[in-house]
Amino acid sequence: MSWELTSDRPIYIQLVEHIKFDIISGRYKPGDKIEPVRELAIKASVNPNTMQKAMAVLEQSGLIYSNRTSGRFITDDEELITALKASIAEAYCRDFITKIRQIGYSNDEIRDNLNNYLI
């Protein structure tokens, strides 16, 4: 996933979301080492301090941990990753259903349309 950052929300939050997506989608596996902050900052075209702030948030959430001499790593806690994945999927579903109801779809119509797309 490319680093598509917008000005409508704080950049560090968008960086956190991007890395979370990389974790739950399998780009990063449990136990994988993450690139250094400066390298990630260059890839995302952001200030290293902003990337450092995102890393701090991810560490506080337990998704990554720091080893002073070796760098940062993705958690080995697969239950935490699975829970995060479920939480994000639920948020996407709630958002979708809210929006589709706003244009007038009933629950039955939503189900029918989803079934058509899943085939």
Secondary structure, 3 states (H helix, E strand, C coil): CCCCCCCCCCHHHHHHHHHHHHHHCCCCCCCCECCCHHHHHHHHCCCHHHHHHHHHHHHHHCCEEEECCCEEEECCCHHHHHHHHHHHHHHHHHHHHHHHHHCCCCHHHHHHHHHHHHC
